[in-house]
Amino acid sequence: MRVQPTATQQAFAERARVFAETEVAPQAATIDEQQAFPRALIAQAGALGLMGVTIPGTWGGAGQDDIAYVLALEAVARASATVAVILSVNNSLVAETLLHHGSDAQRDQWLRPLATGTAIGAFALSETQAGSDAANQQTTATSDGVGYRLRGTKVWVANAEAATVVVVFAVTQPERRAHGISAFLVPIDAPGVTRGRLIDSLGVRGLGCQDVTFDDVHVASSQLIGEPGQGFAIAMQALDGGRIAIAAQALGVGEAALHEALTYARRRVVFGQPIAQFQAIQFMLADMATNLEAARMLTWQAATTRARGGRATLEASMAKLSASEAAHASADRAMQILASEGYRRGSTVERLFRDVRATEIYQGTSEVQRMIIADTVLE
Ligand SMILES: Cc1cc2nc3c(=O)[nH]c(=O)nc-3n(C[C@H](O)[C@H](O)[C@H](O)COP(=O)(O)OP(=O)(O)OC[C@H]3O[C@@H](n4cnc5c(N)ncnc54)[C@H](O)[C@@H]3O)c2cc1C
């Protein structure tokens, strides 16, 4: 059955759409070209509740549900994939982690600033040898009596360039592998934290991705999230929400590509008629629209399960897998329909084509999503 957003969800998404079209879209090309983290836009997004969409008002959030969240993220991603990812990391991976697992003191210190956009959160799980094999962590956190000493390097930390605080995963009990990983809140300006150079990337170029090194960084026990050894479970729960958000982000990029293709196909005249009248072009447009809509249904289904308090691991993987692949195909077909116009450096379709690719990589590659889905269907 098709999910019908409520008036409240639609009203929130409409505010996000207006923000995206009037404020984000005019800056999208510059963010991409200059690899510029959009600090001013993120502050504006914070004021609109987009940095803490599902966080209750008592903690400074917008108090919306997961459906409103995916609708809003899709709207933002239509304008800029980069801005949507920045929001999704802060919302799903950092703010929601604090909401679900943080202590009241941690929420007091961090959640309100994160949810209002006066602080920006980052999530540092990946290491050189721990991407898909995320449990294979080498970063260590050794107890020193009053807290922990963190040592190790995290790679590809989105938002790092502008972050105030990072959720860092580190091994506290090496013999317990996944059950020996703990999660910590580390201020980016803590002594011993250093950030590498901005990572030059194919797409989503304004994300502020950097490697982050922790060189004997002291972390107070009060900054441990949850219990020692719960870190990996906390990360996986965060990724359930994060993957639904990436599905929404992918849908936005895919829809933007479809829009570009439709507009061009109506306008471009070849062999004496608009190319939209050729069935070969119509079939591409039909497939783009159908695959995006199918993925949207899975995304809304996953968001609905989560809004009802469920874990939604399977639904999140299905949503991310289908939306990222549908969006990739949509950007690819848009490129085909615009042909040389799309291939031109600086064209919107060229940016969408580059931006969409990472949705099949971050927060678990498509192969990892298929592994999760297969594990469940084989149970
Ligand atoms: C733009 C961007 C932003 C990112 N932001 C963050 C962030 O904020 N925080 C963070 O922690 N990480 C972040 N990452 C890292 C990202 O999560 C990892 O790149 C991703 O999980 C894949 O890990 P990897 O690159 O090490 O690939 P690998 O794990 O080395 O995988 C290489 C290939 O092998 C495949 N593969 C691996 N294992 C299997 C298997 N068992 N079966 C079949 N195939 C397999 C993979 O699917 C892939 O195709 C980001 C990455 C990018 C590109």
The ligand as a MOL file (V3000), in Angstrom:
LIG
                    3D

  0  0  0     0  0            999 V3000
M  V30 BEGIN CTAB
M  V30 COUNTS 53 58 0 0 0
M  V30 BEGIN ATOM
M  V30 1 C 32.5070 10.0740 -0.1060 0
M  V30 2 C 32.7290 9.1320 1.0110 0
M  V30 3 C 32.3750 9.4990 2.3070 0
M  V30 4 C 32.5970 8.6330 3.3720 0
M  V30 5 N 32.2750 9.0430 4.6340 0
M  V30 6 C 32.5560 8.2390 5.6880 0
M  V30 7 C 32.3090 8.6820 7.0260 0
M  V30 8 O 31.8150 9.7970 7.2610 0
M  V30 9 N 32.6530 7.8600 8.0500 0
M  V30 10 C 33.1920 6.6310 7.8400 0
M  V30 11 O 33.4520 5.9300 8.8170 0
M  V30 12 N 33.4310 6.1730 6.5780 0
M  V30 13 C 33.1380 6.9520 5.5070 0
M  V30 14 N 33.4020 6.5230 4.2170 0
M  V30 15 C 34.0160 5.2160 4.0120 0
M  V30 16 C 33.0600 4.1950 3.4410 0
M  V30 17 O 32.1060 3.8220 4.4070 0
M  V30 18 C 33.8590 2.9980 2.9080 0
M  V30 19 O 34.5900 3.4690 1.7780 0
M  V30 20 C 33.0050 1.8210 2.5160 0
M  V30 21 O 32.4420 1.2160 3.6450 0
M  V30 22 C 33.7740 0.7730 1.7050 0
M  V30 23 O 34.9940 0.4610 2.3100 0
M  V30 24 P 36.3370 0.4420 1.4400 0
M  V30 25 O 36.3740 1.6840 0.6330 0
M  V30 26 O 37.4550 0.1820 2.3730 0
M  V30 27 O 36.1680 -0.7630 0.4420 0
M  V30 28 P 36.5700 -2.3010 0.7230 0
M  V30 29 O 35.9630 -2.7530 1.9900 0
M  V30 30 O 38.0450 -2.4520 0.5670 0
M  V30 31 O 35.8450 -3.0340 -0.4760 0
M  V30 32 C 36.4350 -3.1060 -1.7840 0
M  V30 33 C 35.4540 -3.8600 -2.6840 0
M  V30 34 O 35.2840 -5.2060 -2.2040 0
M  V30 35 C 33.9090 -5.4690 -1.9830 0
M  V30 36 N 33.7900 -6.3920 -0.8620 0
M  V30 37 C 34.2860 -6.2440 0.3810 0
M  V30 38 N 33.9680 -7.3060 1.1400 0
M  V30 39 C 33.2210 -8.1330 0.3630 0
M  V30 40 C 32.5850 -9.3930 0.5740 0
M  V30 41 N 32.6280 -10.0070 1.7520 0
M  V30 42 N 31.9060 -9.9360 -0.4590 0
M  V30 43 C 31.8390 -9.3090 -1.6520 0
M  V30 44 N 32.4250 -8.1310 -1.9100 0
M  V30 45 C 33.0970 -7.5480 -0.9140 0
M  V30 46 C 33.2960 -4.1040 -1.6940 0
M  V30 47 O 31.8910 -4.0980 -1.9090 0
M  V30 48 C 34.0400 -3.2500 -2.7010 0
M  V30 49 O 33.4860 -3.4010 -3.9820 0
M  V30 50 C 33.1730 7.3560 3.1370 0
M  V30 51 C 33.5020 6.9840 1.8240 0
M  V30 52 C 33.2840 7.8490 0.7750 0
M  V30 53 C 33.6600 7.4210 -0.6210 0
M  V30 END ATOM
M  V30 BEGIN BOND
M  V30 1 1 1 2
M  V30 2 1 2 3
M  V30 3 2 2 52
M  V30 4 2 3 4
M  V30 5 1 4 5
M  V30 6 1 4 50
M  V30 7 2 5 6
M  V30 8 1 6 7
M  V30 9 1 6 13
M  V30 10 2 7 8
M  V30 11 1 7 9
M  V30 12 1 9 10
M  V30 13 2 10 11
M  V30 14 1 10 12
M  V30 15 2 12 13
M  V30 16 1 13 14
M  V30 17 1 14 15
M  V30 18 1 14 50
M  V30 19 1 15 16
M  V30 20 1 16 17
M  V30 21 1 16 18
M  V30 22 1 18 19
M  V30 23 1 18 20
M  V30 24 1 20 21
M  V30 25 1 20 22
M  V30 26 1 22 23
M  V30 27 1 23 24
M  V30 28 2 24 25
M  V30 29 1 24 26
M  V30 30 1 24 27
M  V30 31 1 27 28
M  V30 32 2 28 29
M  V30 33 1 28 30
M  V30 34 1 28 31
M  V30 35 1 31 32
M  V30 36 1 32 33
M  V30 37 1 33 34
M  V30 38 1 33 48
M  V30 39 1 34 35
M  V30 40 1 35 36
M  V30 41 1 35 46
M  V30 42 1 36 37
M  V30 43 1 36 45
M  V30 44 2 37 38
M  V30 45 1 38 39
M  V30 46 1 39 40
M  V30 47 2 39 45
M  V30 48 1 40 41
M  V30 49 2 40 42
M  V30 50 1 42 43
M  V30 51 2 43 44
M  V30 52 1 44 45
M  V30 53 1 46 47
M  V30 54 1 46 48
M  V30 55 1 48 49
M  V30 56 2 50 51
M  V30 57 1 51 52
M  V30 58 1 52 53
M  V30 END BOND
M  V30 END CTAB
M  END
